[in-house]
Amino acid sequence: MRRAARLDANHNQVREHLEANGYSVVSLAPVGHDIPDLLVAKERFSALVEVKDGQKPPSKRKLSDGQKSFRETWRGVVITALNETHALMQLEAWRALICK
């Protein structure tokens, strides 16, 4: 039996901030299986976002082995966000790079 997905404390804050800045956001957290927490898109750009709680010590926000493995095989953009500002900054940088 699969356990319920555990969300980082800032998961909803990150999602709401991205939506307020024009991103479509779908939470993939219930899917589990080391898939990142959020699927986001804006205009022609999409990415996966792994949300980690930036308030926790670095040892508590490390990627699991499964999350690392997913990143190594995924052929799209995957970022790790420690808070809503960090998420938006990284996504906007990737979007500018890809959607020139």
C-alpha positions as CSV (number, residue, x, y, z in Angstrom):
1,M,0.0,0.0,0.0
2,R,1.3,3.4,-1.0
3,R,1.7,6.1,1.6
4,A,0.3,9.6,1.1
5,A,2.7,12.0,-0.4
6,R,4.4,14.3,2.1
7,L,4.6,17.9,1.0
8,D,7.3,20.3,2.1
9,A,5.9,23.1,4.2
10,N,6.4,25.6,1.5
11,H,4.9,23.5,-1.4
12,N,1.7,25.6,-1.6
13,Q,3.5,28.9,-1.2
14,V,5.7,28.0,-4.2
15,R,2.7,26.9,-6.2
16,E,0.7,30.0,-5.4
17,H,3.6,32.3,-6.2
18,L,4.2,30.8,-9.6
19,E,0.5,30.9,-10.4
20,A,0.5,34.6,-9.4
21,N,3.4,35.2,-11.8
22,G,1.6,33.7,-14.8
23,Y,2.6,30.0,-14.6
24,S,0.2,27.1,-15.0
25,V,1.0,24.7,-12.2
26,V,-0.1,21.1,-11.5
27,S,1.0,19.3,-8.4
28,L,2.5,16.0,-9.2
29,A,3.3,15.2,-5.5
30,P,0.5,12.6,-5.3
31,V,2.2,10.6,-8.1
32,G,5.2,9.8,-6.0
33,H,7.9,7.5,-7.5
34,D,10.6,10.3,-7.2
35,I,8.8,12.5,-9.8
36,P,9.3,16.2,-9.0
37,D,6.6,18.0,-7.1
38,L,5.3,20.4,-9.7
39,L,4.8,20.6,-13.4
40,V,4.8,24.3,-14.5
41,A,4.4,26.0,-17.8
42,K,4.3,29.5,-19.2
43,E,4.0,30.3,-22.9
44,R,6.1,27.7,-24.8
45,F,8.2,26.8,-21.7
46,S,7.6,23.9,-19.3
47,A,9.6,22.5,-16.4
48,L,9.5,20.2,-13.4
49,V,10.1,21.7,-9.9
50,E,11.2,19.7,-6.9
51,V,10.2,21.8,-3.8
52,K,12.5,21.6,-0.8
53,D,12.0,23.5,2.4
54,G,14.8,26.1,2.5
55,Q,14.2,26.6,6.2
56,K,15.5,23.1,6.9
57,P,19.2,22.4,7.3
58,P,20.9,21.2,4.0
59,S,21.1,17.6,5.3
60,K,17.3,17.6,5.5
61,R,16.7,18.9,2.0
62,K,18.9,16.6,0.0
63,L,17.6,14.8,-3.1
64,S,16.9,11.2,-2.5
65,D,18.7,8.6,-4.7
66,G,15.5,8.1,-6.7
67,Q,15.2,11.9,-7.3
68,K,18.8,12.0,-8.5
69,S,18.2,9.1,-10.8
70,F,15.1,10.7,-12.2
71,R,17.1,13.9,-13.0
72,E,19.8,11.9,-14.7
73,T,17.4,10.4,-17.2
74,W,14.9,13.2,-17.7
75,R,15.5,15.1,-20.9
76,G,13.8,18.3,-19.8
77,V,14.3,21.1,-17.3
78,V,14.1,20.1,-13.7
79,I,14.9,22.6,-10.9
80,T,15.1,22.4,-7.1
81,A,13.4,25.3,-5.4
82,L,14.1,26.3,-1.8
83,N,11.3,28.9,-1.7
84,E,9.0,30.8,-4.0
85,T,11.5,33.5,-5.0
86,H,14.2,30.8,-5.8
87,A,11.7,28.9,-7.9
88,L,10.6,32.0,-10.0
89,M,14.2,33.2,-10.4
90,Q,15.4,29.8,-11.8
91,L,12.3,29.3,-14.0
92,E,12.6,32.8,-15.5
93,A,16.3,32.2,-16.2
94,W,15.6,28.9,-18.0
95,R,12.6,30.4,-19.9
96,A,14.7,33.3,-21.1
97,L,17.4,30.9,-22.3
98,I,15.1,28.4,-24.0
99,C,12.5,30.8,-25.4
100,K,14.8,33.4,-27.0
